[in-house]
Amino acid sequence: MDLLSLSDFNLVATHGGFGRASRGSGRSKATLSRKVSELEAALGVRLIDRGSRTLRLTAEGRALHERTRGPLAEIVEAERAVAAGAAIPTGKLRVSAPIVLAHVLLPEIAAAFVRSYPQVELEIVAEDRKVDPVEEDYDVVIRVDPSPDERLVGRRILEDERLLVAAPGVAVVLQPDSDDVPERVPAAGLIATPADIVWRFAGGLIAPRFGVRFSSFLMVRDAVIGGAGVALMPKLLVAKDVAAGRLVSHGTHDGPSVEVWALQNTRRLSSSKVRAFLEVLTASVR
């Protein structure tokens, strides 16, 4: 497969037409059309339907574009770096992160990164859904306690604890860990947390009764600061509030620590921009 023809095809597919691709790249419309036709002939399939005014990719064309646009962009980036004599990170870097981490941890890290690498366009998407980095074209995916995935490889960047917290005026008493049914105490939590859950600590346990539930830990934290009861929160999220006296910590959860991982697609080479971002990220959370 001719890489120049493939590059021209992806250029046309990305711009949505031969004319727009020509104006955006400076390559003639006739050359782009010829290269796409040569690619179609080499593959033995039609990639673009040319009958309508607007460009329309065939099923084969969409599949080829989705599978090759990322690797080709990396090849172009590598070519530019070699031509420049150094692997200077450039281009767009897309990162997906859980909402809490994106709001609490990443803004300062992002600022440090763009100061050091101004030629990189950093895009961070805050979302709690489990994204598919292969299909959705993410360079880095940050996940909490991720399950094994053969398509992803990465590094653990952070271990965190869970703290039992409440506002200063809220009395919190740990109950003995016994066979008796524990008394449930007012609490705030996530919508997905089971109603019958029990939180265990070195000095006893707490059986929460969720008077209010939220979809995000950020809202849980604010509600607890306002006196909504107790909550089991990531230390990363409430450490500043505890230090400032807005919250009081009543114990560390007796369970495994929370692991935060930065993952990337195994189908791609680790580009200079990804390596640079991971270095800044790792250094910032130590």
KAPE-V89003 format. One record per run of one state. SS is the DSSP state (@ for helix, = for strand, . for the rest). FROM is the first residue (numbers start at 0). TO is the last residue. If there is no record, write none. Layout:
<<SS | FROM | TO> <SS | FROM | TO>>
This chain:
<<. | 0 | 1> <@ | 2 | 14> <. | 15 | 16> <@ | 17 | 24> <. | 25 | 27> <@ | 28 | 42> <. | 43 | 46> <= | 47 | 48> <. | 49 | 54> <= | 55 | 56> <. | 57 | 57> <@ | 58 | 83> <. | 84 | 89> <= | 90 | 96> <. | 97 | 97> <@ | 98 | 103> <. | 104 | 104> <@ | 105 | 115> <. | 116 | 118> <= | 119 | 125> <. | 126 | 131> <@ | 132 | 135> <. | 136 | 138> <= | 139 | 143> <. | 144 | 150> <= | 151 | 159> <. | 160 | 160> <= | 161 | 165> <. | 166 | 173> <= | 174 | 174> <. | 175 | 182> <= | 183 | 189> <. | 190 | 197> <= | 198 | 200> <. | 201 | 202> <= | 203 | 213> <. | 214 | 215> <@ | 216 | 224> <. | 225 | 228> <= | 229 | 233> <@ | 234 | 243> <. | 244 | 246> <= | 247 | 252> <. | 253 | 256> <= | 257 | 264> <. | 265 | 270> <@ | 271 | 283> <. | 284 | 285>>
